[in-house]
């Protein structure tokens, strides 16, 4: 399922127009000012009971290797998004 399929399913399930459903999906999942992305950027955790938890995990700076040359390189610290599925979601796909 891609974004347009999700928008169409949301419109069918809720009675919203496709334009309203698209704005809703963008408001929740958008990378430019979306609710989830904004919360993770602030260091908050987004927990949807029964569905799962979104959080930003911090990765420490480390030394890596260039696979082509074998040279050691410094990899900067970063944040990476993570999702942990909840029990309801796990049970729902069985």
BAVOPA-369880 format. One record per atom (N, C-alpha, C, O, CB): atom name; residue in three letters; x, y, z. Coordinates in nm, 2 decimals, padded with zeros to 4 digits, always signed. Atoms other than C-alpha are relative to their C-alpha. Last residue first. Glycine has a CB too. Layout:
% residues N
+------+------+--------+--------+--------+
| atom | rest |      x |      y |      z |
+------+------+--------+--------+--------+
|   CA |  ALA |      X |      Y |      Z |
...
+------+------+--------+--------+--------+
% end
This chain:
% residues 94
+------+------+--------+--------+--------+
| atom | rest |      x |      y |      z |
+------+------+--------+--------+--------+
|    N |  UNK | -00.02 | +00.14 | -00.01 |
|   CA |  UNK | -00.15 | -01.30 | +01.26 |
|    C |  UNK | -00.11 | -00.07 | -00.08 |
|    O |  UNK | -00.11 | -00.20 | -00.08 |
|   CB |  UNK | +00.00 | -00.05 | +00.15 |
|    N |  UNK | -00.05 | +00.05 | +00.13 |
|   CA |  UNK | -00.16 | -00.94 | +01.14 |
|    C |  UNK | +00.02 | -00.15 | +00.00 |
|    O |  UNK | +00.07 | -00.21 | -00.10 |
|   CB |  UNK | +00.13 | +00.07 | -00.03 |
|    N |  UNK | +00.08 | -00.03 | +00.11 |
|   CA |  UNK | -00.39 | -00.81 | +01.41 |
|    C |  UNK | +00.05 | -00.06 | -00.13 |
|    O |  UNK | -00.03 | -00.08 | -00.23 |
|   CB |  UNK | -00.02 | +00.14 | -00.02 |
|    N |  UNK | +00.11 | +00.10 | +00.00 |
|   CA |  UNK | -00.21 | -00.98 | +01.70 |
|    C |  UNK | -00.09 | +00.02 | -00.13 |
|    O |  UNK | -00.14 | -00.08 | -00.18 |
|   CB |  UNK | -00.08 | +00.01 | +00.12 |
|    N |  UNK | -00.06 | +00.14 | +00.02 |
|   CA |  UNK | +00.11 | -00.79 | +01.61 |
|    C |  UNK | -00.11 | -00.10 | +00.00 |
|    O |  UNK | -00.11 | -00.19 | -00.09 |
|   CB |  UNK | +00.10 | -00.03 | +00.12 |
|    N |  UNK | -00.05 | +00.01 | +00.14 |
|   CA |  UNK | -00.08 | -00.46 | +01.57 |
|    C |  UNK | +00.05 | -00.14 | -00.03 |
|    O |  UNK | +00.02 | -00.20 | -00.13 |
|   CB |  UNK | +00.10 | +00.10 | -00.03 |
|    N |  UNK | +00.12 | +00.00 | +00.09 |
|   CA |  UNK | -00.27 | -00.51 | +01.90 |
|    C |  UNK | +00.04 | -00.01 | -00.14 |
|    O |  UNK | -00.03 | -00.09 | -00.22 |
|   CB |  UNK | -00.07 | +00.13 | +00.02 |
|    N |  UNK | +00.07 | +00.13 | +00.00 |
|   CA |  UNK | +00.05 | -00.60 | +02.08 |
|    C |  UNK | -00.12 | -00.01 | -00.09 |
|    O |  UNK | -00.13 | -00.11 | -00.16 |
|   CB |  UNK | -00.04 | -00.04 | +00.14 |
|    N |  UNK | +00.07 | +00.04 | -00.12 |
|   CA |  UNK | +00.24 | -00.29 | +01.98 |
|    C |  UNK | -00.07 | -00.13 | -00.01 |
|    O |  UNK | -00.08 | -00.19 | -00.12 |
|   CB |  UNK | -00.11 | +00.11 | +00.03 |
|    N |  UNK | +00.14 | +00.03 | +00.02 |
|   CA |  UNK | +00.49 | -00.25 | +01.70 |
|    C |  UNK | -00.06 | -00.04 | +00.14 |
|    O |  UNK | +00.01 | -00.11 | +00.22 |
|   CB |  UNK | -00.01 | -00.12 | -00.10 |
|    N |  UNK | +00.02 | +00.12 | -00.06 |
|   CA |  UNK | +00.82 | -00.07 | +01.78 |
|    C |  UNK | -00.15 | -00.04 | +00.00 |
|    O |  UNK | -00.23 | +00.04 | +00.06 |
|   CB |  UNK | +00.05 | +00.00 | +00.15 |
|    N |  UNK | +00.14 | +00.04 | -00.02 |
|   CA |  UNK | +00.91 | +00.20 | +01.54 |
|    C |  UNK | +00.00 | -00.13 | +00.07 |
|    O |  UNK | +00.07 | -00.23 | +00.02 |
|   CB |  UNK | -00.08 | +00.01 | -00.13 |
|    N |  UNK | +00.02 | +00.14 | -00.02 |
|   CA |  UNK | +01.25 | +00.38 | +01.52 |
|    C |  UNK | -00.15 | -00.02 | +00.03 |
|    O |  UNK | -00.21 | +00.06 | +00.08 |
|   CB |  UNK | +00.09 | -00.06 | +00.11 |
|    N |  UNK | +00.13 | +00.03 | -00.04 |
|   CA |  UNK | +01.37 | +00.71 | +01.38 |
|    C |  UNK | -00.01 | -00.15 | +00.02 |
|    O |  UNK | +00.05 | -00.23 | -00.05 |
|   CB |  UNK | -00.10 | +00.05 | -00.09 |
|    N |  UNK | +00.06 | +00.09 | +00.10 |
|   CA |  UNK | +01.75 | +00.77 | +01.38 |
|    C |  UNK | -00.14 | -00.04 | +00.05 |
|    O |  UNK | -00.16 | -00.08 | +00.16 |
|   CB |  UNK | +00.08 | -00.12 | -00.04 |
|    N |  UNK | +00.13 | +00.05 | -00.05 |
|   CA |  UNK | +01.94 | +01.04 | +01.55 |
|    C |  UNK | -00.06 | -00.08 | -00.11 |
|    O |  UNK | -00.05 | -00.04 | -00.23 |
|   CB |  UNK | -00.09 | +00.12 | +00.05 |
|    N |  UNK | +00.12 | -00.03 | +00.08 |
|   CA |  UNK | +02.31 | +01.10 | +01.47 |
|    C |  UNK | -00.12 | -00.05 | +00.08 |
|    O |  UNK | -00.11 | -00.12 | +00.18 |
|   CB |  UNK | +00.00 | -00.06 | -00.14 |
|    N |  UNK | +00.12 | +00.04 | -00.08 |
|   CA |  UNK | +02.66 | +01.10 | +01.61 |
|    C |  UNK | -00.12 | +00.04 | -00.08 |
|    O |  UNK | -00.12 | +00.14 | -00.15 |
|   CB |  UNK | +00.00 | +00.07 | +00.14 |
|    N |  UNK | +00.05 | -00.10 | -00.10 |
|   CA |  UNK | +02.93 | +01.15 | +01.34 |
|    C |  UNK | -00.12 | -00.06 | +00.08 |
|    O |  UNK | -00.19 | -00.15 | +00.03 |
|   CB |  UNK | -00.04 | +00.13 | -00.07 |
|    N |  UNK | +00.14 | -00.01 | +00.03 |
|   CA |  UNK | +03.10 | +00.86 | +01.16 |
|    C |  UNK | -00.06 | +00.08 | +00.12 |
|    O |  UNK | -00.05 | +00.05 | +00.23 |
|   CB |  UNK | -00.07 | -00.14 | -00.01 |
|    N |  UNK | +00.08 | -00.04 | -00.12 |
|   CA |  UNK | +03.48 | +00.90 | +01.17 |
|    C |  UNK | -00.14 | +00.01 | -00.04 |
|    O |  UNK | -00.17 | +00.09 | -00.14 |
|   CB |  UNK | +00.05 | +00.12 | +00.07 |
|    N |  UNK | +00.07 | -00.13 | +00.01 |
|   CA |  UNK | +03.66 | +00.71 | +00.90 |
|    C |  UNK | -00.08 | +00.02 | +00.12 |
|    O |  UNK | -00.13 | -00.07 | +00.19 |
|   CB |  UNK | -00.09 | +00.01 | -00.13 |
|    N |  UNK | +00.09 | -00.03 | -00.11 |
|   CA |  UNK | +03.92 | +00.43 | +00.90 |
|    C |  UNK | -00.06 | +00.14 | -00.02 |
|    O |  UNK | +00.01 | +00.23 | -00.06 |
|   CB |  UNK | +00.07 | -00.01 | +00.14 |
|    N |  UNK | -00.04 | -00.12 | -00.08 |
|   CA |  UNK | +04.06 | +00.34 | +00.56 |
|    C |  UNK | -00.10 | +00.02 | +00.11 |
|    O |  UNK | -00.22 | +00.01 | +00.09 |
|   CB |  UNK | +00.01 | +00.12 | -00.09 |
|    N |  UNK | -00.04 | +00.05 | -00.13 |
|   CA |  UNK | +03.99 | -00.01 | +00.43 |
|    C |  UNK | +00.04 | +00.11 | +00.09 |
|    O |  UNK | +00.07 | +00.08 | +00.21 |
|   CB |  UNK | +00.11 | -00.10 | -00.02 |
|    N |  UNK | -00.14 | -00.02 | -00.03 |
|   CA |  UNK | +03.99 | +00.13 | +00.08 |
|    C |  UNK | +00.05 | -00.06 | +00.13 |
|    O |  UNK | +00.17 | -00.07 | +00.15 |
|   CB |  UNK | +00.03 | +00.15 | +00.00 |
|    N |  UNK | -00.08 | +00.00 | +00.12 |
|   CA |  UNK | +03.66 | +00.01 | -00.07 |
|    C |  UNK | +00.15 | +00.01 | +00.03 |
|    O |  UNK | +00.24 | -00.06 | -00.03 |
|   CB |  UNK | -00.04 | +00.12 | -00.10 |
|    N |  UNK | -00.02 | +00.14 | +00.05 |
|   CA |  UNK | +03.49 | -00.09 | +00.25 |
|    C |  UNK | +00.09 | -00.01 | -00.13 |
|    O |  UNK | +00.14 | -00.11 | -00.15 |
|   CB |  UNK | -00.14 | -00.06 | -00.03 |
|    N |  UNK | +00.03 | -00.01 | +00.14 |
|   CA |  UNK | +03.56 | +00.25 | +00.41 |
|    C |  UNK | +00.02 | -00.14 | -00.06 |
|    O |  UNK | +00.13 | -00.18 | -00.07 |
|   CB |  UNK | +00.08 | +00.12 | -00.08 |
|    N |  UNK | -00.10 | +00.03 | +00.11 |
|   CA |  UNK | +03.58 | +00.16 | +00.77 |
|    C |  UNK | -00.06 | +00.02 | -00.13 |
|    O |  UNK | -00.18 | -00.02 | -00.16 |
|   CB |  UNK | +00.05 | -00.15 | +00.02 |
|    N |  UNK | +00.04 | +00.10 | +00.10 |
|   CA |  UNK | +03.39 | +00.29 | +01.07 |
|    C |  UNK | +00.11 | -00.02 | -00.10 |
|    O |  UNK | +00.22 | +00.04 | -00.09 |
|   CB |  UNK | -00.13 | +00.05 | -00.07 |
|    N |  UNK | -00.09 | +00.02 | +00.11 |
|   CA |  UNK | +03.48 | +00.48 | +01.39 |
|    C |  UNK | -00.04 | -00.11 | -00.09 |
|    O |  UNK | -00.07 | -00.22 | -00.04 |
|   CB |  UNK | +00.15 | -00.03 | +00.06 |
|    N |  UNK | -00.08 | +00.12 | +00.00 |
|   CA |  UNK | +03.20 | +00.59 | +01.61 |
|    C |  UNK | +00.10 | +00.00 | -00.12 |
|    O |  UNK | +00.09 | +00.09 | -00.21 |
|   CB |  UNK | -00.09 | -00.13 | -00.01 |
|    N |  UNK | -00.10 | -00.01 | +00.11 |
|   CA |  UNK | +02.98 | +00.88 | +01.71 |
|    C |  UNK | +00.09 | -00.12 | +00.01 |
|    O |  UNK | +00.11 | -00.18 | +00.12 |
|   CB |  UNK | +00.09 | +00.13 | +00.02 |
|    N |  UNK | -00.12 | -00.06 | -00.04 |
|   CA |  UNK | +02.69 | +00.76 | +01.93 |
|    C |  UNK | +00.10 | +00.01 | -00.12 |
|    O |  UNK | +00.08 | -00.06 | -00.22 |
|   CB |  UNK | +00.07 | -00.07 | +00.11 |
|    N |  UNK | -00.11 | +00.08 | +00.03 |
|   CA |  UNK | +02.35 | +00.69 | +01.79 |
|    C |  UNK | +00.13 | +00.07 | +00.03 |
|    O |  UNK | +00.15 | +00.19 | -00.01 |
|   CB |  UNK | +00.00 | -00.05 | -00.15 |
|    N |  UNK | -00.13 | -00.07 | +00.01 |
|   CA |  UNK | +02.05 | +00.85 | +01.95 |
|    C |  UNK | +00.11 | -00.11 | -00.03 |
|    O |  UNK | +00.11 | -00.21 | +00.04 |
|   CB |  UNK | +00.03 | +00.08 | +00.12 |
|    N |  UNK | -00.11 | +00.06 | -00.08 |
|   CA |  UNK | +01.71 | +00.68 | +01.90 |
|    C |  UNK | +00.13 | +00.07 | -00.04 |
|    O |  UNK | +00.16 | +00.11 | -00.15 |
|   CB |  UNK | +00.02 | -00.15 | -00.04 |
|    N |  UNK | -00.13 | -00.03 | +00.07 |
|   CA |  UNK | +01.41 | +00.88 | +01.79 |
|    C |  UNK | +00.11 | -00.06 | +00.09 |
|    O |  UNK | +00.12 | -00.03 | +00.21 |
|   CB |  UNK | +00.02 | +00.16 | -00.02 |
|    N |  UNK | -00.09 | -00.08 | -00.08 |
|   CA |  UNK | +01.08 | +00.73 | +01.89 |
|    C |  UNK | +00.13 | +00.02 | -00.07 |
|    O |  UNK | +00.16 | -00.05 | -00.17 |
|   CB |  UNK | +00.03 | -00.07 | +00.14 |
|    N |  UNK | -00.10 | -00.07 | +00.08 |
|   CA |  UNK | +00.76 | +00.59 | +01.74 |
|    C |  UNK | +00.10 | +00.07 | +00.09 |
|    O |  UNK | +00.05 | +00.14 | +00.19 |
|   CB |  UNK | -00.06 | +00.09 | -00.11 |
|    N |  UNK | -00.07 | -00.12 | -00.05 |
|   CA |  UNK | +00.56 | +00.35 | +01.95 |
|    C |  UNK | +00.10 | +00.04 | -00.10 |
|    O |  UNK | +00.18 | -00.04 | -00.15 |
|   CB |  UNK | +00.06 | -00.04 | +00.13 |
|    N |  UNK | -00.15 | +00.01 | -00.01 |
|   CA |  UNK | +00.30 | +00.09 | +01.84 |
|    C |  UNK | +00.05 | +00.13 | +00.05 |
|    O |  UNK | -00.02 | +00.23 | +00.08 |
|   CB |  UNK | +00.06 | -00.03 | -00.13 |
|    N |  UNK | -00.06 | -00.01 | +00.13 |
|   CA |  UNK | -00.06 | +00.01 | +01.74 |
|    C |  UNK | +00.15 | -00.01 | +00.01 |
|    O |  UNK | +00.22 | -00.10 | -00.05 |
|   CB |  UNK | -00.04 | +00.13 | -00.07 |
|    N |  UNK | +00.05 | +00.10 | +00.08 |
|   CA |  UNK | -00.24 | -00.10 | +02.06 |
|    C |  UNK | +00.06 | -00.01 | -00.14 |
|    O |  UNK | +00.06 | -00.11 | -00.21 |
|   CB |  UNK | -00.15 | +00.00 | -00.02 |
|    N |  UNK | +00.04 | +00.12 | -00.07 |
|   CA |  UNK | -00.19 | +00.23 | +02.23 |
|    C |  UNK | -00.06 | -00.11 | -00.09 |
|    O |  UNK | -00.15 | -00.08 | -00.17 |
|   CB |  UNK | -00.09 | +00.02 | +00.11 |
|    N |  UNK | +00.14 | +00.02 | +00.04 |
|   CA |  UNK | -00.04 | +00.49 | +02.00 |
|    C |  UNK | -00.04 | -00.14 | +00.05 |
|    O |  UNK | +00.00 | -00.24 | +00.00 |
|   CB |  UNK | -00.02 | +00.00 | -00.16 |
|    N |  UNK | +00.05 | +00.13 | -00.03 |
|   CA |  UNK | +00.28 | +00.61 | +02.16 |
|    C |  UNK | -00.15 | -00.01 | -00.04 |
|    O |  UNK | -00.23 | +00.07 | +00.02 |
|   CB |  UNK | +00.03 | -00.03 | +00.15 |
|    N |  UNK | +00.14 | +00.01 | +00.04 |
|   CA |  UNK | +00.47 | +00.90 | +02.01 |
|    C |  UNK | -00.05 | -00.14 | +00.02 |
|    O |  UNK | +00.00 | -00.23 | -00.05 |
|   CB |  UNK | -00.02 | +00.05 | -00.15 |
|    N |  UNK | +00.03 | +00.13 | +00.05 |
|   CA |  UNK | +00.80 | +00.97 | +02.19 |
|    C |  UNK | -00.15 | +00.00 | -00.03 |
|    O |  UNK | -00.23 | +00.06 | +00.04 |
|   CB |  UNK | +00.03 | -00.11 | +00.11 |
|    N |  UNK | +00.11 | +00.06 | -00.06 |
|   CA |  UNK | +00.93 | +01.32 | +02.23 |
|    C |  UNK | -00.02 | -00.14 | -00.06 |
|    O |  UNK | +00.03 | -00.17 | -00.17 |
|   CB |  UNK | -00.13 | +00.09 | -00.02 |
|    N |  UNK | -00.04 | +00.10 | -00.10 |
|   CA |  UNK | +01.28 | +01.43 | +02.14 |
|    C |  UNK | -00.11 | -00.07 | +00.07 |
|    O |  UNK | -00.09 | -00.15 | +00.17 |
|   CB |  UNK | +00.09 | +00.06 | +00.10 |
|    N |  UNK | -00.01 | -00.06 | -00.13 |
|   CA |  UNK | +01.17 | +01.75 | +01.97 |
|    C |  UNK | +00.05 | -00.09 | +00.11 |
|    O |  UNK | +00.07 | -00.06 | +00.22 |
|   CB |  UNK | -00.13 | +00.06 | +00.04 |
|    N |  UNK | -00.10 | -00.10 | +00.01 |
|   CA |  UNK | +01.25 | +01.60 | +01.63 |
|    C |  UNK | +00.02 | +00.08 | +00.13 |
|    O |  UNK | +00.13 | +00.12 | +00.16 |
|   CB |  UNK | -00.03 | +00.10 | -00.11 |
|    N |  UNK | -00.12 | +00.07 | -00.01 |
|   CA |  UNK | +01.04 | +01.30 | +01.72 |
|    C |  UNK | +00.12 | +00.10 | +00.00 |
|    O |  UNK | +00.22 | +00.08 | +00.06 |
|   CB |  UNK | +00.02 | -00.10 | -00.11 |
|    N |  UNK | -00.01 | +00.05 | -00.14 |
|   CA |  UNK | +00.74 | +01.52 | +01.80 |
|    C |  UNK | +00.14 | -00.07 | +00.01 |
|    O |  UNK | +00.20 | -00.05 | +00.11 |
|   CB |  UNK | -00.11 | -00.10 | +00.03 |
|    N |  UNK | -00.02 | -00.11 | -00.09 |
|   CA |  UNK | +00.78 | +01.71 | +01.47 |
|    C |  UNK | +00.03 | -00.04 | +00.14 |
|    O |  UNK | +00.12 | +00.01 | +00.21 |
|   CB |  UNK | -00.11 | +00.10 | +00.00 |
|    N |  UNK | -00.14 | -00.04 | +00.02 |
|   CA |  UNK | +00.81 | +01.39 | +01.27 |
|    C |  UNK | +00.04 | +00.12 | +00.09 |
|    O |  UNK | +00.15 | +00.12 | +00.14 |
|   CB |  UNK | +00.02 | +00.05 | -00.15 |
|    N |  UNK | -00.10 | +00.10 | -00.06 |
|   CA |  UNK | +00.50 | +01.25 | +01.43 |
|    C |  UNK | +00.14 | +00.04 | -00.02 |
|    O |  UNK | +00.22 | +00.03 | +00.07 |
|   CB |  UNK | -00.03 | -00.13 | -00.08 |
|    N |  UNK | +00.01 | +00.01 | -00.15 |
|   CA |  UNK | +00.29 | +01.57 | +01.38 |
|    C |  UNK | +00.10 | -00.10 | +00.05 |
|    O |  UNK | +00.17 | -00.07 | +00.15 |
|   CB |  UNK | -00.14 | -00.05 | +00.04 |
|    N |  UNK | +00.10 | +00.10 | -00.05 |
|   CA |  UNK | +00.40 | +01.64 | +01.03 |
|    C |  UNK | +00.01 | -00.02 | +00.15 |
|    O |  UNK | +00.11 | +00.01 | +00.21 |
|   CB |  UNK | +00.04 | -00.13 | -00.07 |
|    N |  UNK | +00.10 | -00.05 | -00.09 |
|   CA |  UNK | +00.58 | +01.97 | +00.97 |
|    C |  UNK | -00.10 | -00.10 | +00.04 |
|    O |  UNK | -00.21 | -00.06 | +00.10 |
|   CB |  UNK | -00.06 | +00.12 | -00.05 |
|    N |  UNK | -00.01 | -00.15 | -00.01 |
|   CA |  UNK | +00.78 | +01.89 | +00.66 |
|    C |  UNK | -00.12 | +00.05 | +00.09 |
|    O |  UNK | -00.22 | +00.10 | +00.04 |
|   CB |  UNK | -00.01 | +00.07 | -00.14 |
|    N |  UNK | -00.13 | -00.03 | -00.05 |
|   CA |  UNK | +00.82 | +01.51 | +00.68 |
|    C |  UNK | +00.03 | +00.15 | +00.02 |
|    O |  UNK | +00.12 | +00.18 | +00.09 |
|   CB |  UNK | +00.11 | -00.06 | -00.09 |
|    N |  UNK | -00.08 | -00.09 | +00.08 |
|   CA |  UNK | +00.45 | +01.45 | +00.66 |
|    C |  UNK | +00.14 | +00.02 | +00.06 |
|    O |  UNK | +00.15 | +00.03 | +00.18 |
|   CB |  UNK | -00.07 | +00.13 | -00.03 |
|    N |  UNK | -00.12 | +00.07 | +00.04 |
|   CA |  UNK | +00.30 | +01.15 | +00.85 |
|    C |  UNK | +00.10 | +00.09 | -00.07 |
|    O |  UNK | +00.21 | +00.04 | -00.11 |
|   CB |  UNK | -00.03 | -00.12 | -00.08 |
|    N |  UNK | -00.05 | +00.10 | -00.10 |
|   CA |  UNK | +00.02 | +01.31 | +01.06 |
|    C |  UNK | +00.14 | -00.06 | -00.04 |
|    O |  UNK | +00.22 | -00.06 | +00.05 |
|   CB |  UNK | -00.10 | -00.12 | +00.00 |
|    N |  UNK | -00.02 | -00.06 | -00.14 |
|   CA |  UNK | -00.05 | +01.63 | +00.88 |
|    C |  UNK | +00.05 | -00.10 | +00.10 |
|    O |  UNK | +00.13 | -00.06 | +00.19 |
|   CB |  UNK | -00.14 | +00.05 | +00.04 |
|    N |  UNK | -00.12 | -00.09 | +00.00 |
|   CA |  UNK | +00.02 | +01.47 | +00.54 |
|    C |  UNK | +00.02 | +00.06 | +00.14 |
|    O |  UNK | +00.13 | +00.08 | +00.18 |
|   CB |  UNK | -00.02 | +00.11 | -00.11 |
|    N |  UNK | -00.12 | +00.09 | +00.00 |
|   CA |  UNK | -00.23 | +01.18 | +00.61 |
|    C |  UNK | +00.13 | +00.09 | +00.00 |
|    O |  UNK | +00.22 | +00.06 | +00.07 |
|   CB |  UNK | +00.00 | -00.08 | -00.13 |
|    N |  UNK | +00.00 | +00.07 | -00.13 |
|   CA |  UNK | -00.50 | +01.43 | +00.71 |
|    C |  UNK | +00.13 | -00.08 | +00.01 |
|    O |  UNK | +00.20 | -00.08 | +00.11 |
|   CB |  UNK | -00.12 | -00.08 | +00.03 |
|    N |  UNK | -00.05 | -00.10 | -00.10 |
|   CA |  UNK | -00.43 | +01.66 | +00.41 |
|    C |  UNK | +00.01 | -00.07 | +00.14 |
|    O |  UNK | +00.11 | -00.03 | +00.21 |
|   CB |  UNK | -00.10 | +00.12 | +00.01 |
|    N |  UNK | -00.14 | -00.02 | +00.04 |
|   CA |  UNK | -00.47 | +01.35 | +00.18 |
|    C |  UNK | +00.06 | +00.10 | +00.10 |
|    O |  UNK | +00.17 | +00.09 | +00.15 |
|   CB |  UNK | +00.01 | +00.06 | -00.14 |
|    N |  UNK | -00.07 | +00.12 | -00.05 |
|   CA |  UNK | -00.80 | +01.25 | +00.36 |
|    C |  UNK | +00.15 | +00.02 | -00.03 |
|    O |  UNK | +00.24 | -00.02 | +00.06 |
|   CB |  UNK | -00.05 | -00.13 | -00.07 |
|    N |  UNK | -00.01 | -00.01 | -00.14 |
|   CA |  UNK | -00.93 | +01.60 | +00.31 |
|    C |  UNK | +00.08 | -00.11 | +00.06 |
|    O |  UNK | +00.16 | -00.09 | +00.15 |
|   CB |  UNK | -00.14 | +00.00 | +00.06 |
|    N |  UNK | -00.08 | -00.11 | -00.03 |
|   CA |  UNK | -00.85 | +01.59 | -00.06 |
|    C |  UNK | +00.02 | +00.02 | +00.15 |
|    O |  UNK | +00.13 | +00.04 | +00.20 |
|   CB |  UNK | -00.06 | +00.13 | -00.06 |
|    N |  UNK | -00.14 | +00.04 | +00.02 |
|   CA |  UNK | -00.99 | +01.24 | -00.10 |
|    C |  UNK | +00.10 | +00.12 | +00.04 |
|    O |  UNK | +00.21 | +00.09 | +00.09 |
|   CB |  UNK | +00.03 | -00.05 | -00.14 |
|    N |  UNK | -00.03 | -00.01 | +00.14 |
|   CA |  UNK | -01.32 | +01.36 | +00.05 |
|    C |  UNK | +00.15 | -00.04 | -00.01 |
|    O |  UNK | +00.22 | -00.05 | +00.09 |
|   CB |  UNK | -00.02 | +00.15 | -00.05 |
|    N |  UNK | -00.07 | -00.13 | +00.04 |
|   CA |  UNK | -01.39 | +01.23 | +00.40 |
|    C |  UNK | +00.02 | +00.00 | -00.15 |
|    O |  UNK | +00.02 | -00.10 | -00.22 |
|   CB |  UNK | +00.14 | +00.01 | +00.07 |
|    N |  UNK | +00.10 | -00.09 | +00.07 |
|   CA |  UNK | -01.65 | +00.95 | +00.45 |
|    C |  UNK | +00.06 | +00.14 | -00.04 |
|    O |  UNK | -00.01 | +00.22 | -00.08 |
|   CB |  UNK | -00.12 | +00.02 | +00.08 |
|    N |  UNK | +00.05 | -00.11 | -00.09 |
|   CA |  UNK | -01.43 | +00.79 | +00.72 |
|    C |  UNK | -00.11 | +00.08 | -00.07 |
|    O |  UNK | -00.17 | +00.16 | +00.00 |
|   CB |  UNK | +00.11 | +00.08 | +00.04 |
|    N |  UNK | +00.03 | +00.04 | -00.14 |
|   CA |  UNK | -01.35 | +00.44 | +00.58 |
|    C |  UNK | -00.07 | +00.11 | +00.08 |
|    O |  UNK | -00.15 | +00.08 | +00.17 |
|   CB |  UNK | +00.12 | -00.05 | +00.07 |
|    N |  UNK | +00.11 | +00.09 | +00.00 |
|   CA |  UNK | -01.36 | +00.54 | +00.21 |
|    C |  UNK | -00.05 | -00.04 | +00.14 |
|    O |  UNK | -00.17 | -00.05 | +00.17 |
|   CB |  UNK | +00.04 | -00.13 | -00.07 |
|    N |  UNK | +00.12 | -00.07 | +00.05 |
|   CA |  UNK | -01.15 | +00.85 | +00.25 |
|    C |  UNK | -00.12 | -00.09 | +00.01 |
|    O |  UNK | -00.23 | -00.05 | +00.04 |
|   CB |  UNK | +00.02 | +00.05 | -00.14 |
|    N |  UNK | +00.04 | -00.09 | -00.11 |
|   CA |  UNK | -00.90 | +00.66 | +00.47 |
|    C |  UNK | -00.13 | +00.07 | -00.04 |
|    O |  UNK | -00.22 | +00.09 | +00.04 |
|   CB |  UNK | +00.11 | +00.10 | +00.03 |
|    N |  UNK | +00.06 | +00.08 | -00.11 |
|   CA |  UNK | -00.88 | +00.38 | +00.21 |
|    C |  UNK | -00.05 | +00.09 | +00.11 |
|    O |  UNK | -00.16 | +00.06 | +00.17 |
|   CB |  UNK | +00.11 | -00.10 | +00.05 |
|    N |  UNK | +00.12 | +00.05 | +00.05 |
|   CA |  UNK | -00.82 | +00.64 | -00.07 |
|    C |  UNK | -00.07 | -00.09 | +00.10 |
|    O |  UNK | -00.19 | -00.08 | +00.12 |
|   CB |  UNK | +00.02 | -00.09 | -00.13 |
|    N |  UNK | +00.09 | -00.11 | +00.00 |
|   CA |  UNK | -00.55 | +00.82 | +00.13 |
|    C |  UNK | -00.14 | -00.05 | -00.05 |
|    O |  UNK | -00.24 | -00.01 | +00.01 |
|   CB |  UNK | +00.05 | +00.11 | -00.10 |
|    N |  UNK | +00.04 | -00.03 | -00.14 |
|   CA |  UNK | -00.38 | +00.49 | +00.21 |
|    C |  UNK | -00.10 | +00.12 | +00.00 |
|    O |  UNK | -00.20 | +00.11 | +00.08 |
|   CB |  UNK | +00.13 | +00.04 | +00.08 |
|    N |  UNK | +00.08 | +00.10 | -00.05 |
|   CA |  UNK | -00.38 | +00.39 | -00.15 |
|    C |  UNK | -00.05 | +00.02 | +00.14 |
|    O |  UNK | -00.17 | +00.00 | +00.17 |
|   CB |  UNK | +00.07 | -00.14 | -00.01 |
|    N |  UNK | +00.13 | -00.03 | +00.06 |
|   CA |  UNK | -00.24 | +00.73 | -00.25 |
|    C |  UNK | -00.10 | -00.11 | +00.03 |
|    O |  UNK | -00.22 | -00.08 | +00.05 |
|   CB |  UNK | +00.02 | +00.00 | -00.15 |
|    N |  UNK | +00.07 | -00.12 | -00.06 |
|   CA |  UNK | +00.03 | +00.69 | +00.01 |
|    C |  UNK | -00.13 | +00.02 | -00.07 |
|    O |  UNK | -00.23 | +00.05 | +00.01 |
|   CB |  UNK | +00.09 | +00.12 | -00.01 |
|    N |  UNK | -00.08 | -00.13 | +00.01 |
|   CA |  UNK | +00.14 | +00.34 | -00.10 |
|    C |  UNK | -00.09 | +00.11 | +00.06 |
|    O |  UNK | -00.20 | +00.09 | +00.10 |
|   CB |  UNK | +00.05 | +00.03 | -00.14 |
|    N |  UNK | +00.09 | -00.12 | +00.00 |
|   CA |  UNK | +00.00 | +00.00 | +00.00 |
|    C |  UNK | +00.09 | +00.12 | +00.00 |
|    O |  UNK | +00.18 | +00.13 | +00.08 |
|   CB |  UNK | -00.10 | +00.00 | +00.12 |
+------+------+--------+--------+--------+
% end
